Amino acid sequence: MVAVAAEERAKKKAKKKAELKDIGETSLSKLRRSSGDVAKSKLTIAEMQSIALRYFDGKELSGKKANIVVALTSLLSTKPALLDAPEEDDAVAMEVEGQDDPTNTNISDAAVTNAEA
């Protein structure tokens, strides 16, 4: 019975992480529109967590909103190019994210060519 409950909690946590990762790109776009200032961006806790999960190797942020703002600001300072990436071309964000694998099918040849130019 205890093992079943633990398994259910693990499944719920994995599902929530996957959902947060899915909204990471949208959340980053929202942050870019606010000039990259996390404190002034009016991002929700979930949106801030989604950016950390998607672009910072699955980093989990928790605690009060003020602490999450500080933590995300600190993370973003380690990858400033992430905020400079143009919204139409996610190739730079993908490269910053560490997914510059040439076999990655998420990046079109045109996007790669534009990023190299």
C-alpha positions in Angstrom: 0.0 0.0 0.0 2.8 2.4 0.9 4.7 1.5 -2.3 1.6 2.2 -4.4 1.2 5.6 -2.8 4.9 6.4 -3.4 4.6 5.3 -7.0 1.5 7.5 -7.5 3.3 10.6 -6.0 6.3 9.9 -8.4 4.0 9.7 -11.4 2.2 13.0 -10.4 5.6 14.7 -10.0 6.9 13.5 -13.3 3.7 14.6 -15.0 3.9 18.1 -13.5 7.6 18.4 -14.5 6.7 17.4 -18.1 3.8 20.0 -18.2 6.1 22.7 -16.8 8.8 21.9 -19.4 6.2 22.2 -22.1 5.4 25.8 -21.2 9.0 26.8 -20.7 9.4 28.3 -24.2 6.2 30.4 -23.8 7.4 31.5 -20.4 10.8 32.6 -21.7 9.1 34.6 -24.5 7.0 36.4 -21.8 10.2 37.1 -19.9 11.9 38.5 -23.0 9.0 40.8 -23.6 9.5 42.3 -20.1 13.2 43.0 -21.0 14.4 40.0 -19.1 13.7 41.5 -15.6 12.3 38.6 -13.6 11.1 40.8 -10.8 9.0 43.0 -13.1 7.9 40.3 -15.5 4.8 39.2 -13.6 5.7 35.6 -14.3 3.8 33.1 -12.2 5.7 30.6 -10.0 4.9 27.9 -12.5 6.3 30.0 -15.4 9.5 30.6 -13.6 9.8 27.0 -12.7 9.2 26.0 -16.3 12.1 28.2 -17.5 14.5 26.6 -15.0 13.4 23.1 -15.9 13.6 23.6 -19.7 16.7 25.7 -20.0 18.8 24.8 -17.0 19.2 21.1 -17.1 16.0 20.3 -15.1 16.8 22.6 -12.2 13.9 22.7 -9.8 13.0 25.9 -8.1 10.8 25.8 -5.0 9.9 28.0 -2.0 8.3 31.4 -1.8 7.9 33.5 -5.0 10.5 36.1 -3.9 13.1 33.3 -3.4 12.2 31.8 -6.8 12.7 35.2 -8.5 16.2 35.5 -7.0 17.1 31.9 -7.9 15.9 32.4 -11.6 17.7 35.7 -11.9 20.8 34.0 -10.7 20.4 31.2 -13.2 19.7 33.6 -16.0 22.9 35.5 -15.2 24.9 32.3 -16.1 23.3 32.2 -19.6 22.7 35.8 -20.7 22.4 34.9 -24.4 19.2 33.0 -23.5 17.4 36.3 -23.1 19.0 37.9 -26.2 17.9 35.1 -28.5 15.3 36.4 -31.1 11.8 35.1 -30.5 11.3 33.9 -34.1 14.5 31.9 -34.1 14.7 29.4 -31.2 18.1 28.0 -32.6 20.1 30.3 -30.3 18.0 29.4 -27.3 18.5 25.7 -28.2 22.2 26.2 -28.5 22.4 28.0 -25.2 20.3 25.2 -23.7 23.0 22.8 -24.8 21.1 21.1 -27.6 23.4 22.1 -30.5 23.5 18.5 -31.7 23.4 18.5 -35.6 21.0 15.6 -35.6 18.4 17.5 -33.5 15.4 17.7 -35.8 13.8 20.5 -33.8 16.0 23.1 -35.5 15.4 23.7 -39.2 18.3 24.1 -41.6 17.2 27.7 -42.3 17.3 28.5 -38.5 20.8 27.1 -38.3 21.9 29.0 -41.3 20.4 32.2 -39.9 22.1 31.6 -36.5 25.5 31.1 -38.1 25.2 34.3 -40.2 
